[in-house]
Amino acid sequence: MPSTVPVLVQPLRLAGPGDRRLVTGPLTAVHGWTPARTSEGGTRFTSPCRTAVLSVNGDGGSPAAWTVHGYTRPGAEPLWRASFSSGTPAEVVAAFTTALAGDLHARHRDGLHLGSTPASILAERGWRPSDRSPRGFHDQLAPDGWALYRHRLGHQPHDDEVTRLVPPTWSMLAGSQQQPSWSAEFTIGVPFHPLARAAAAFSDPGPVPRSTDEIPARHLARVTVLRRPSGRSTGPPTPAETGRPHLPPSRPAPAARRR
C-alpha cells in the first residue's frame, strides 16, 4: 500500500501525531487566541485574557512539542504547566487546549462539575491499577499494556513542578513503559476539566484518520489499520464511521474519586 494512503487507525494513543491544526484551529478561529512567532522559531498562542499561553516547538514538517502555561494574572509567574512531547496525537493535545479555551471564555477555569475524573474515565474503559507502580506513584495501565496514566502521591511545591525540578502530579505515557513513544505531564494546579478531557482522548479507542506513513513503525504491530471507505474525504471520521462521537460527553463523577 502506498505510504500516503489515508486510513483509520486504532487506538488513538498509538496512531501518531496527526494534524496540528486540530489544536491551533479552534484556539484562533473560535476562541480568539493570538499567534506570534518566537525567537526560537516556534509559535506562541496567547488567550484573550492573557492567563494561558500555548507554545509550539517544531515546524510544520516535523512533529510538534506543546507546552501550556497558566497564570493567575498577566505578567505573573506560571501557576501550572501542561506539556506534550513530540509524537503526542494532536487529538489528545486538542482535547486539553479546547476545553481550557472554552472554560476561560466562559470565565470558569475548573469544570469539575462537568464530568468524571481522569481515573474514573480510564477505569470505565478497562484501565486497571498496576502492581508495578514506582514507590510514591499510582499507575493505571491500559488493557493492552501499551500506555499508562500516572498519579504522583503526596505534596510538593507547585513551582518546583512547573520548573521540572520534581516529577509532575499527573502524567500520560504511550508505547513501551521503558521507552515511551510520547508523554504528557500535568502539574498541580492544572484545571480539572481540561485534564479530564485529555484523559478521555488518551484512552479513546478510536479510530482516527491518518496516512499510513504517519503511524510510528514501532506501533505497527500494536494498532489496527482500516481503509477509509472509497470516495470519502481524508477529514476526521464521521460518527457513522467510528460508531460513536470521537469525544463522548463525560458523565457526572461520583464523590471522592481519585484524580
Buried (B, 14 or more C-beta within 10 A) or exposed (E): EEEEBBBBBBBBBBBBBBBBEBBBEBBBEEBEBEEEEEEEEBBBBBBEEEBBBBBBBBEEEEBBBBBBBBBEEEEEEBBBBBBBBBBBBBBBBBBBBBBBBBBBBEEBBEBBEBBBBBBBBBBEBEBEEBEEBEEEBBBBBBEEEBBBBBBBEEEBEBBEBBEEEBBBBBBBBBBEBEEBBBBBBBBBBBBBBBBBBBBBBBBBBBBBBBBBEBBBEEBEEBBEBBEBEEEEEEEBBEEEBBEEEBBEEBEEBEEEEEB
